[in-house]
């Protein structure tokens, strides 16, 4: 996970998408919230101890109850597989589209996912280089100076990742949509054929 800040925003966005009919985003949201709790536990000792205690209590309550064990395993799986779940939710969106819209929805989803993962990959691989460059490092030192410097740095990192992910996703989807806009013989918008 790149940042708890980004995960929190992504989780809420996926809850919103689920509420607006994209049922494939529900497991993504659960996975992101689970991952968020795990990440927050790393940053905050009190929350970390609380999370560990809650897990211990959960395990004790679960005992030999298969349902509780499966629930814990499911949450772990979801939090470790957010990107494949996003891809699966896009596949579900294509499958649920009307027959006449399937090609368009497929291309839009491919554009959105391709650009999103590219943007996220670029930030993940280059963030430390950019943030420690001669041009940015002095500014970051001033911004993150003081008692809350580490938290501010984490927020900036999260917002950078979030901006790249959502921005590139929107660019990819928008480019595909603009490339596909045309009218058929009846004047309806359709995919270029």
N, C-alpha and C positions, 0 to 999 in steps of 0.2 A: 504494500500500500504506500502510495507516495505521500499522503498527508491526511490527517484526520479532518482537516478543514474541507478538503476536496471531497472526501468520502461522505461527510455529513451532507453537503449540498447535493451530491449525486444521489444519495439515499432519498432525500426529500423530493428531488426531481422525479425519481422513479416511482415513488408513492403517488405523486401527482399524475404521472403517465398511467399508472395502474387505475387510478380513480377515473381517468378519462378513456377507459376502454382497452388499454394495452395490457391485457392480463399477463402476458409473458414477462412484464417488468416486475411483477410481485416478488418472484424469487430473487431477482437482482437486488431489489430494495432490502429484502431480509438479509441477504449476504453482505450488503454494504453496511447496514446497521450493525451486524455482528462483527464485521471487521473494524468498524469504528470503535466499538466498545473495547475490542482487543488493543487497538492502537492507543486509545485514551488511557487504558490501564498501564501502558508502558511509560507515559508521560507523567502520570500522577500517582504517587505511591499510595495515597489513601484510597483512590478509586481502584488501583491495582489490587490492593489487599481485599477490598470489598468484592471485586470481581472474582478473585481466587476463592474467597470464602463462599460466595454464591455458587460457584462451580462445585466446591466441595460439598456444600449442603445439597445441591442438585443431585450429585452422584450418590450421596447417602440416601436421599429420598428415592432415587431411581432404583437402587439396589439391583434386583433381578428383573425389574419391570422393563420389558422390551420397548415399550412405547417411549419411555423417557430416554433410553439409550439411543433409539433411532432419532429422536428429536435432537439430542445433542450432536449426533453424527451428521444429521442433516444440516444443522446450523454451521458446523465446521466445514462441511462440503460447500455450502453456498458461499461462505466467506472466502474460501480458497479458490473459487471458480467464477468470479464475477464476470470476467471478460467472455468466457465461453457461454455463460448464461445470457449476456447481452446479445451475442450472436444467435443463440437459440431463440431469444425473444423476437429478433428481427425475422428469423425464418418463420416463426409462428405468425407474425404480422403479415408476411407474404402469403402464407397458407390460408389465412382467414380473409384475405382480400377478395373482392368480387373477381370473377374470371376475367372480365375485361380490364381490370386494374392490376392484375398480378405482375405483368411485365414491368409496368411503371413503378410499382411498390418495390419490386425486387431491385431495380436499378437505383432507386432512391436510397434504399437500405444499404446497398453495396457502397454507394458514394459516401453516405453518412459514416458507415463503419470504417471504410478505408481511410478517409481523411481524419477521423477521430483517432484511430489507432496510430496513424502516422504522426499527428500532432503530439499525442501523449508520449510516443517513443522518442521524438526529438527533444522534448522537455526532459524526460527521464535521463537520457544519455548526455545532455548538454547543460543541465541546470547548474551543476557544481562548477563547470568551467566558466560559464557566463557570470555567475554570482561572485566568483573569485577573480574575475578579470580586473585589470588595472582600472578600467573605466567604472566598474560597478562596486568593487570592494570597498573603497572609501565611503561611498554613500551608504552601503549596507552597514558598515561599522557605526556610522552616526545614527542610523535608524534603529539598530538593534542594541545600542548602548544602554546599559542600566540593568535593573533587576529582572525585567520582563523581556530581555533581548532574545532569549531562546524561543519564547512563545511567539514573539513578533516575527522572528525568522521563519518559524513553522507556518505561521499564517501567510506570509508572503510566498513561501514555497507552495502552499496549498492553492492559493489564489492564482499563481502562475500556471500550475498544472490544470486547474479548473478552467481558466481562460483558454488555454490551448485546446483542451479536450472539447469543450462546448463550441468554441469558435470554429475549430476545424470541422467539427461535426456539421455545424450549420452551413459552412462554406461548401463542404462536399455535397450535402443534400441540395443546397441551392443551385450549385453548378449543374448537377444532374437534372434538376427540375427545369432550369433555363435551357439546357441543351435539348430536352425532350418536348418542349412545348411546340405543338403544331395543331392544326385542325384537320379533322377528317372531312369527307365529302358532305356530311350532314352538319358541319360547323361545330362539332364537339372536339374538345381538346383531346389529343391522343399522342402516343409515342411515335416518333419518326420511324417510318418503315420503308 
